[in-house]
Amino acid sequence: MEFEFDLIVVGAGSGGLAAAKRAARYGAKVAIIEANQIGGTCVIRGCVPKKLMVYAAKSKKNMDSSEGYGLKNEGINFESNILLKNVREEVSRLSNLHRNSLKKLNITIFEGLGRFITQNELEIICSNTKKIKNKISSKKILISVGCKAIVISKSFFVIPAFNEIDTI
Ligand SMILES: Cc1cc2nc3c(=O)[nH]c(=O)nc-3n(C[C@H](O)[C@H](O)[C@H](O)COP(=O)(O)OP(=O)(O)OC[C@H]3O[C@@H](n4cnc5c(N)ncnc54)[C@H](O)[C@@H]3O)c2cc1C
């Protein structure tokens, strides 16, 4: 059977991006499918925005203690809308950087939700209209869709040794 791609990667997060780029650099014909924004949890919702917000909080803490170092700071205002605007701009700058590097490596980007039809074929569903946009096939398919947090039952955390310590 003839396939359109050597590799299809489902999910353009840290894992999917690294795998797609590496395969393309080895000469593979690669496609990547992303249901949301290119960059995944780390760039869009996790590491990057979290760190920027932590830096903002730390800056405020340093300013609060700056008078002890002889620095007068009067009338500091925190405007959350400025911080959030800048965080969103940085996130979208990084997402675009990834998009451009995928393009430079001739990786075909499909925007939408990837769904298996057969073990070598996927359909791409438009995230807004829920309609099927494309059908693509590949010799190899890498599932790199991240994960979701789940609530584990309380009994999972019962560690007998800790209970013994409590009763000593
Ligand atoms: C708040 C927060 C802070 C974090 N901070 C750090 C940190 O400081 N340092 C660190 O090392 N790690 C951090 N992490 C963890 C890090 O973000 C993840 O380990 C990493 O993003 C996992 O990458 P991934 O490619 O496996 O999944 P993801 O980045 O989640 O990528 C999966 C992608 O697949 C897409 N997708 C899912 N299903 C489909 C489908 N059917 N079709 C098409 N696309 C699909 C999703 O939209 C998503 O973009 C943090 C996570 C969070 C939530």
Ligand as a Chemical Component Dictionary entry (heavy atoms), coordinates in Angstrom:
data_LIG
# 
_chem_comp.id                   LIG 
_chem_comp.type                 NON-POLYMER 
_chem_comp.pdbx_formal_charge   0 
_chem_comp.three_letter_code    LIG 
# 
loop_
_chem_comp_atom.comp_id 
_chem_comp_atom.atom_id 
_chem_comp_atom.alt_atom_id 
_chem_comp_atom.type_symbol 
_chem_comp_atom.charge 
_chem_comp_atom.model_Cartn_x 
_chem_comp_atom.model_Cartn_y 
_chem_comp_atom.model_Cartn_z 
_chem_comp_atom.pdbx_ordinal 
LIG C1  C1  C 0 0.729  24.381 34.669 1  
LIG C2  C2  C 0 1.837  23.490 34.146 2  
LIG C3  C3  C 0 3.154  23.881 34.339 3  
LIG C4  C4  C 0 4.195  23.069 33.863 4  
LIG N1  N1  N 0 5.499  23.478 34.087 5  
LIG C5  C5  C 0 6.512  22.700 33.659 6  
LIG C6  C6  C 0 7.873  23.115 33.855 7  
LIG O1  O1  O 0 8.146  24.179 34.412 8  
LIG N2  N2  N 0 8.854  22.295 33.408 9  
LIG C7  C7  C 0 8.578  21.092 32.789 10 
LIG O2  O2  O 0 9.518  20.388 32.423 11 
LIG N3  N3  N 0 7.295  20.694 32.563 12 
LIG C8  C8  C 0 6.272  21.445 32.993 13 
LIG N4  N4  N 0 4.981  21.048 32.764 14 
LIG C9  C9  C 0 4.748  19.776 32.073 15 
LIG C10 C10 C 0 4.871  19.920 30.554 16 
LIG O3  O3  O 0 4.039  20.964 30.104 17 
LIG C11 C11 C 0 4.466  18.585 29.918 18 
LIG O4  O4  O 0 5.291  17.568 30.441 19 
LIG C12 C12 C 0 4.623  18.606 28.416 20 
LIG O5  O5  O 0 3.922  19.678 27.836 21 
LIG C13 C13 C 0 4.132  17.282 27.842 22 
LIG O6  O6  O 0 4.329  17.326 26.442 23 
LIG P1  P1  P 0 3.519  16.360 25.487 24 
LIG O7  O7  O 0 3.990  16.633 24.092 25 
LIG O8  O8  O 0 3.591  14.977 25.995 26 
LIG O9  O9  O 0 1.991  16.797 25.647 27 
LIG P2  P2  P 0 1.302  18.200 25.381 28 
LIG O10 O10 O 0 2.268  19.319 25.476 29 
LIG O11 O11 O 0 0.092  18.225 26.255 30 
LIG O12 O12 O 0 0.896  18.102 23.847 31 
LIG C14 C14 C 0 -0.142 17.293 23.405 32 
LIG C15 C15 C 0 -0.826 18.029 22.255 33 
LIG O13 O13 O 0 -1.681 17.105 21.590 34 
LIG C16 C16 C 0 -2.845 17.807 21.170 35 
LIG N5  N5  N 0 -3.871 16.795 20.942 36 
LIG C17 C17 C 0 -4.468 15.975 21.850 37 
LIG N6  N6  N 0 -5.301 15.117 21.241 38 
LIG C18 C18 C 0 -5.231 15.407 19.907 39 
LIG C19 C19 C 0 -5.847 14.856 18.746 40 
LIG N7  N7  N 0 -6.683 13.811 18.819 41 
LIG N8  N8  N 0 -5.569 15.409 17.550 42 
LIG C20 C20 C 0 -4.698 16.452 17.442 43 
LIG N9  N9  N 0 -4.077 17.002 18.495 44 
LIG C21 C21 C 0 -4.333 16.476 19.722 45 
LIG C22 C22 C 0 -3.144 18.767 22.314 46 
LIG O14 O14 O 0 -3.934 19.860 21.864 47 
LIG C23 C23 C 0 -1.725 19.186 22.709 48 
LIG O15 O15 O 0 -1.314 20.371 22.041 49 
LIG C24 C24 C 0 3.909  21.842 33.197 50 
LIG C25 C25 C 0 2.569  21.465 32.985 51 
LIG C26 C26 C 0 1.554  22.275 33.449 52 
LIG C27 C27 C 0 0.115  21.846 33.219 53 
# 
loop_
_chem_comp_bond.comp_id 
_chem_comp_bond.atom_id_1 
_chem_comp_bond.atom_id_2 
_chem_comp_bond.value_order 
_chem_comp_bond.pdbx_ordinal 
LIG C1  C2  SING 1  
LIG C2  C3  SING 2  
LIG C2  C26 DOUB 3  
LIG C3  C4  DOUB 4  
LIG C4  N1  SING 5  
LIG C4  C24 SING 6  
LIG N1  C5  DOUB 7  
LIG C5  C6  SING 8  
LIG C5  C8  SING 9  
LIG C6  O1  DOUB 10 
LIG C6  N2  SING 11 
LIG N2  C7  SING 12 
LIG C7  O2  DOUB 13 
LIG C7  N3  SING 14 
LIG N3  C8  DOUB 15 
LIG C8  N4  SING 16 
LIG N4  C9  SING 17 
LIG N4  C24 SING 18 
LIG C9  C10 SING 19 
LIG C10 O3  SING 20 
LIG C10 C11 SING 21 
LIG C11 O4  SING 22 
LIG C11 C12 SING 23 
LIG C12 O5  SING 24 
LIG C12 C13 SING 25 
LIG C13 O6  SING 26 
LIG O6  P1  SING 27 
LIG P1  O7  DOUB 28 
LIG P1  O8  SING 29 
LIG P1  O9  SING 30 
LIG O9  P2  SING 31 
LIG P2  O10 DOUB 32 
LIG P2  O11 SING 33 
LIG P2  O12 SING 34 
LIG O12 C14 SING 35 
LIG C14 C15 SING 36 
LIG C15 O13 SING 37 
LIG C15 C23 SING 38 
LIG O13 C16 SING 39 
LIG C16 N5  SING 40 
LIG C16 C22 SING 41 
LIG N5  C17 SING 42 
LIG N5  C21 SING 43 
LIG C17 N6  DOUB 44 
LIG N6  C18 SING 45 
LIG C18 C19 SING 46 
LIG C18 C21 DOUB 47 
LIG C19 N7  SING 48 
LIG C19 N8  DOUB 49 
LIG N8  C20 SING 50 
LIG C20 N9  DOUB 51 
LIG N9  C21 SING 52 
LIG C22 O14 SING 53 
LIG C22 C23 SING 54 
LIG C23 O15 SING 55 
LIG C24 C25 DOUB 56 
LIG C25 C26 SING 57 
LIG C26 C27 SING 58 
# 
